[in-house]
Amino acid sequence: MKLSATLKTSLQQAVTKYHAALPGSVAARYLEEDRGLPLDLIENFRLGFVSEPQVGHEMFRGRLAIPYIRKSVEGNWSVIGIKYRVIPGVQCFRDDEKYLNAAGTKHRLYNTLDAIKNDDEISIAEGEIDALTASVYGIPCVGAPGVTSWKDHFTEIFMGYETVYALCDGDTAGTEFGEFLAGKIPNTRIIPMDRGEDVNSTVHQYGVDKILERMGKSK
């Protein structure tokens, strides 16, 4: 879906506003304390907190804002969508829905810049926080929306890599995700997390070396 210039501008303004509200917020505490992601480490991802919603974003108040950022061939940055996540313990509109999507966000890949910057190897994780965690701790990673939302054109992005690592959650859905990717993309290596763990929780509790070891990259 091609976004209009007006929508692109609106999304950019929203990201700027919500990112400025992040320091000192409940979202910042959630990222730093619960997820082990210091704000300075994840600055380039422009995460934000919806304290004062932009007009039309009232339903996102109190949520973590996760922008989907792209870089054009001219080198300019743009926002193509925003996903809004519930913050545990914070009441918000439809808090039974973990994620709500702004225009353009649904069924897209997250952090595709890592795919552009790396030619030989890339990783895929299910979800934005897991992909972001892997990326900032030295494992180039793209976030995928899951098996049921995978689009055929996603597959083409990963063709030609020497190795594609599927960083899978330690549950049944994670196993299915890894097997699905292996069936779609040649040279996929499935890297499962421990039972009940995902990429973020593994790095937060044990350090990134635990994942690197499973990838055959331990120091």
N, C-alpha and C positions, 0 to 999 in steps of 0.2 A: 504494500500500500504506500503510495506516494503522499507525503504530507504537504499541505499547503504552506506557503511562506508565513501566513498568520499563525498557524498552529505551531510551526517550528519556533517562531519568536515567543509564543506563549509558553511553550515547554522550557525554552532556555531561561526565561524570566523566572519560572517556577523553580527550576533547579538552583538558580542563583540565590533566590530568596530562602529556600529551605536549607540549602547548604550553609548559609550564614547563620541560621538558627540552630545548627547542630551542636556547637560547643556548649557544654554545660547543661544540655538537655537530657531528658530521660533516655532518648535514643542514643546519645553519646555514652551514657553509663552502660546501656545494654550492649553496645558494640565493644566497649573497652573491657568491661568486667565479665559479662556473660560470654562474649565471643572472642575475647583476647585479641581485639583489633584496635590498637592505638590510632587515634585520629590522624596523626601525622603520617602514619604508615599507609593509610588508605586515602590520603588527600586527593589523589588523581581520579578517584572514582566518583567524587562529588556527591557522596551520600548526604541526605538531609533529614530534617525533622519538620513535620507540618505543624507548626505552632499557630501561625496565622495563615489560614489557607488563601490562596489566590482565588479570585472570583471563579466560581464553577467547580472548585475543589473542596467545598465544605465537607463532603463525605469522607475526605482523607485526613481530617484533623486528628492529631495524635498518633499518626503512623510514621514509620521510617520510610523515607523516599529513596528509591533506588533508580537512578536514571540510566537509561540505555544511551550510551554516547558513541558516536561514529566520527570518523575523520575522513574528510573528502579528499579527492585527488589533488586539490589545491592546497591541502594541508590545514584546512579550517575544521574546527570542531562544531558538531551540532548534536542536538538531543532529538532522538526519534521516538522516545516514549519514556514513561516513568511507571514503575511498579511500586505499590504502597503496601508495606508489610506491617502487620500487627506487632506491637511491642508488648511482650508478656507483662501483665499487671496493669496495663494502661487501657482504660475503657475508651472505645471509639465506635463509630458507626459500623454496624455489621461486623462486630469483632469475632463472630463465629466464622467469618471468612478470613483466612490467614493472609491472602493477597487480594488486592483490588488493582485493576489496571487502568492507567490513563490511555488516551488515544495512541495507537500505534505500537503498544508494548507487547501485546499478547502474541505468542508464537514467534518470537524472535530469539536469536542467539545473543548471549550477553558476553561482553568483553571480547569482541572479535578483533580488537587491536592486537591481542596476543597471537592470533592466527596470522595476522599480517606481518608481525615482527619476527616470526619464527618459521623457518623453512623445513627443517628436518623432523622435528618432533612437536607434538602438541597434546594437551590433555583435555578431556571433556568431563565436566562434573554436572550433576543434576541440581541446578539452582544457582542463584547469584552469589549468595554468601560463601558457598563452598568454592565456586570458581574464583571469587575475589581473594579468598584466603590462600588458595594454592598459588595464585599469581604473585601476591605480595611477598610470599615466602619462597619465591624462586622457582616455582613450577608453572610454566606458561599454561594457561587454562582458559577454556571457553565454557560458559554456562549454557546448558541445554534445558528446554522446558519440560522434558520428559517424553516417554515412549508415545503416549497418545497424541502429543502435540508436535511430534517431529514432522518436518516438511521435507519433501524430496529434494528441494534445492539446498537444504542444509548439508546433505551428503557430499555434494560437489566441492564444498569448501575444504573438506578434509582429505580429498583424494590427492595422492602424490607425496604425502608425508611418509617418511621411513617408518615411523612408529606413531600410533595414536593410542594414548593411555586413557582407558575408561576408569575414572576414579569413582567407584561405586559405593553407595551406602551399604552398611552391613545389615541388610534385611532382604526380604523376598523381592520387594520392588527394585532394590538396588541390583540384585542379581539379574532380574529381568531387563533392567536398563543396560547393563553391561553386555548381556547376550544379544540384545537388540542391536546395539552399536557394532558388535563384532560381526553381525550378519549383514550390516549395511556398509561398513567401512573396512577395506583391506588393511591388514597389519595392525589391527586393534589388539591391544593387550589389556585384559581386564585386571584391575588392581582393586580388590575389595578391602573395605575397612573392616575392623572387628565388628562383631555382632552388636547392633544397637548404636554404632558410631557412624559419623559422616566425616567428610574432609575437615570441616572446621573444628569439630569436637576432638578429632584425633590430633590436629596440630595444637589446639589449645591445651590439651592434657599432656601430650607426650612429646610435642615438638615435630617439626616437619621431617626430621630425619627418619621417623618411623615410616612415613610414606615413601620417602626416597629409597629406603632400604628395599621396600617391596617392588619398587620400580627398577631395582638393580643399580641404583645410583648412590648407594651409601658411601660416605667418606672413608 
